[in-house]
Amino acid sequence: MRNILAILIFTIFIFGCNDDQIGDPMLDLPYLILVSPLNSTVDYCDIHFEWDEVRIEDDFILNISTTENFDDIVFTDTTDVQEYHFDEVLQPNKKYFWRIMSGGAVEVGEFTTQDEPTLSDFNGTFTVIKHTFNPAYFPMDTYDTLIADIQILQDGSPTLVLNSTNSIETGFFEHEYSSCSVLVFSNNGYVTGNSYAKSGSLDIENRTFSFGISETRPAAQIFTSYSGSID
């Protein structure tokens, strides 16, 4: 009886070892692992997608949707690497779902876009550095410290007011492609026969700003820039 029991245990052991050597066929299938973003809040026009893969040799398809079942896909593209930089604009303060598909494998993640920044954060009085450069009268390169206000007009455009007298109307700001918290503008035109170009940016997250003006006059060309930050 003892011999029969020993043979039975030995047989079970041998077959168990063979099963381990055969392995699980499911483990040989290709699969994906999402890295980021995962249940996080991201910039709504600057998102970096990243994922890992195992035993996948095909390209990757990225889908972004407003619904979990992906019946409302708002963006799709194909890539041959395991990351994707998305620099288009999504809606702020909204939940989105993203999906990676390749080699028969599919993985789904989700993220929420941040709130839209507001220009009202730039209302206030602060110090501005003014830099003037006039190539026609070189070396006329001066710096002045001014007191300034940035005021938001009813139409949504910001105005820089210097020393409560002179004002620079910058026009409408638009989102910069690399970050939703950075607003940029440019404006070209003519004033009393002189041409000018204005450009600048507002970094709402870091609370900094810069304005630049290039004026071409009959006798000279003058470059003036203003920069500062809000505490």
C-alpha positions in Angstrom: 0.0 0.0 0.0 2.8 2.3 0.9 4.5 1.6 -2.5 1.3 2.4 -4.4 1.0 5.7 -2.5 4.6 6.6 -3.2 4.2 5.9 -6.9 1.0 8.0 -7.1 2.7 11.0 -5.4 5.7 10.7 -7.7 3.4 10.5 -10.8 1.6 13.7 -9.7 4.9 15.5 -9.1 6.2 14.5 -12.6 3.0 15.7 -14.4 3.1 18.9 -12.4 6.6 19.7 -13.5 5.6 19.0 -17.1 2.7 21.4 -16.9 5.1 24.2 -15.7 7.3 23.5 -18.7 4.4 23.7 -21.1 3.4 27.1 -19.7 0.2 29.1 -20.0 -0.7 30.0 -23.7 -2.4 33.2 -22.5 1.0 34.5 -21.3 2.3 34.4 -24.8 -0.3 36.9 -26.2 0.8 40.5 -26.9 -0.5 43.1 -24.4 -0.3 46.8 -23.6 0.3 48.7 -20.3 -0.8 52.3 -20.0 1.6 54.6 -18.2 0.2 58.1 -18.3 -2.1 59.9 -18.0 -4.1 57.7 -15.6 -7.0 59.2 -13.7 -5.1 62.5 -13.5 -5.7 66.2 -14.4 -3.8 67.4 -17.5 -3.4 70.6 -19.5 -6.2 70.6 -22.1 -4.0 71.5 -25.0 -0.7 69.9 -24.0 -0.9 66.1 -23.1 1.8 63.5 -23.2 0.6 60.0 -23.7 2.8 57.1 -22.8 2.5 53.3 -22.7 4.5 50.0 -22.7 4.0 46.9 -24.8 4.9 43.3 -24.7 5.3 41.1 -27.8 3.7 43.7 -30.1 5.2 44.5 -33.5 2.4 46.5 -35.1 1.9 50.3 -35.0 -0.2 51.8 -32.3 -3.6 53.5 -32.8 -4.5 56.3 -30.3 -8.1 57.3 -29.8 -9.5 60.1 -27.6 -13.2 60.1 -26.8 -15.7 61.8 -24.6 -17.4 58.5 -23.8 -16.0 55.3 -22.3 -17.4 53.1 -25.1 -15.7 55.4 -27.7 -18.8 56.2 -29.7 -17.7 59.8 -29.7 -14.1 59.8 -30.8 -12.7 63.4 -31.0 -9.2 62.5 -32.1 -7.3 59.5 -33.6 -3.8 59.0 -35.0 -1.3 56.2 -35.5 2.3 56.0 -34.3 5.1 53.5 -34.3 6.6 54.5 -30.9 5.2 54.1 -27.3 4.4 57.7 -26.7 2.4 60.5 -28.3 2.5 64.3 -27.7 -0.9 65.8 -28.2 -0.9 69.6 -28.7 -4.4 70.3 -30.0 -7.0 71.9 -27.8 -9.6 69.8 -25.9 -12.4 71.3 -23.8 -11.4 72.5 -20.3 -12.7 70.9 -17.1 -14.0 67.7 -18.9 -13.4 64.0 -18.5 -11.9 62.2 -21.5 -11.1 58.5 -22.3 -8.0 57.4 -24.3 -7.4 54.1 -25.9 -4.4 52.3 -27.4 -4.9 49.5 -29.9 -2.2 47.3 -31.5 -1.7 43.6 -32.3 -5.2 42.7 -31.2 -4.5 44.2 -27.7 -6.6 47.1 -26.4 -6.2 49.2 -23.2 -8.3 52.1 -22.0 -7.5 55.0 -19.6 -9.1 58.2 -18.6 -8.1 61.8 -17.6 -9.6 65.1 -16.8 -8.6 68.4 -18.4 -7.9 71.4 -16.1 -10.0 74.5 -15.8 -9.5 77.3 -18.3 -7.2 80.1 -16.9 -8.6 83.5 -16.7 -7.0 86.8 -17.5 -8.6 88.4 -14.5 -5.6 87.1 -12.5 -3.5 89.8 -14.2 -5.5 92.7 -12.8 -3.3 94.7 -10.5 -0.4 97.2 -10.2 3.2 96.1 -10.4 6.7 97.0 -11.6 7.6 96.8 -15.3 11.0 97.0 -16.8 11.1 99.0 -20.1 14.0 98.3 -22.5 14.5 100.7 -25.5 17.0 100.1 -28.3 17.4 102.5 -31.2 19.9 101.2 -33.9 19.9 104.6 -35.7 21.4 106.3 -32.6 23.6 103.5 -31.4 24.5 102.9 -28.5 21.0 104.1 -27.3 20.1 101.2 -25.1 18.2 102.2 -22.0 16.3 100.5 -19.2 13.6 102.2 -17.1 11.5 101.0 -14.2 7.8 101.9 -14.5 4.7 101.3 -12.6 2.0 99.6 -14.6 -1.5 98.2 -14.6 -2.9 95.4 -16.7 -6.6 95.9 -17.1 -9.0 93.5 -18.8 -11.4 95.3 -21.2 -15.1 94.4 -21.6 -14.3 92.7 -24.9 -11.8 90.4 -23.2 -8.6 92.0 -24.5 -6.0 93.1 -21.9 -4.5 96.6 -21.9 -1.1 97.6 -20.4 -1.3 101.1 -18.7 2.1 102.7 -18.0 2.4 105.4 -15.3 -1.4 105.8 -15.5 -1.0 107.9 -18.7 0.2 105.9 -21.7 -1.5 102.7 -22.7 -0.7 99.9 -25.0 -3.7 98.0 -26.2 -2.4 94.5 -27.1 -5.5 93.0 -28.7 -6.9 89.6 -28.3 -4.7 86.8 -26.8 -4.8 83.2 -28.2 -3.6 80.0 -26.7 0.0 79.0 -27.4 0.2 75.5 -28.8 2.6 74.3 -26.1 0.6 75.3 -23.0 -2.9 76.4 -22.3 -1.7 78.6 -19.5 0.4 80.7 -21.9 -1.5 83.2 -24.0 0.1 85.0 -27.0 -0.8 87.8 -29.3 0.5 89.7 -32.3 -0.7 92.8 -34.0 0.7 94.8 -37.0 -0.5 98.2 -38.3 0.2 101.8 -38.9 0.1 104.9 -36.7 0.5 108.4 -38.2 2.5 107.0 -41.2 4.7 104.8 -39.1 4.5 101.1 -39.2 4.5 99.0 -36.0 4.4 95.4 -34.8 3.3 94.3 -31.3 3.8 90.9 -29.8 3.8 89.4 -26.4 2.7 86.7 -24.0 1.1 86.2 -20.7 2.0 83.1 -18.6 -1.0 82.8 -16.3 0.4 79.9 -14.3 3.8 81.6 -13.5 2.2 85.1 -13.5 4.7 86.7 -15.8 4.3 88.8 -19.0 6.2 90.4 -21.8 5.3 92.9 -24.5 7.4 94.0 -27.4 6.9 96.8 -29.9 8.9 97.5 -33.1 8.3 100.9 -34.7 9.6 102.0 -38.1 9.7 105.7 -38.4 11.0 107.8 -41.3 14.3 108.5 -39.6 14.7 105.6 -37.2 13.6 102.2 -36.1 13.0 101.7 -32.4 12.5 98.5 -30.4 10.8 98.7 -27.0 10.0 95.8 -24.7 8.2 95.6 -21.4 8.4 92.7 -19.0 7.4 91.9 -15.4 5.7 89.6 -13.0 2.8 89.7 -10.6 3.6 88.7 -7.0 
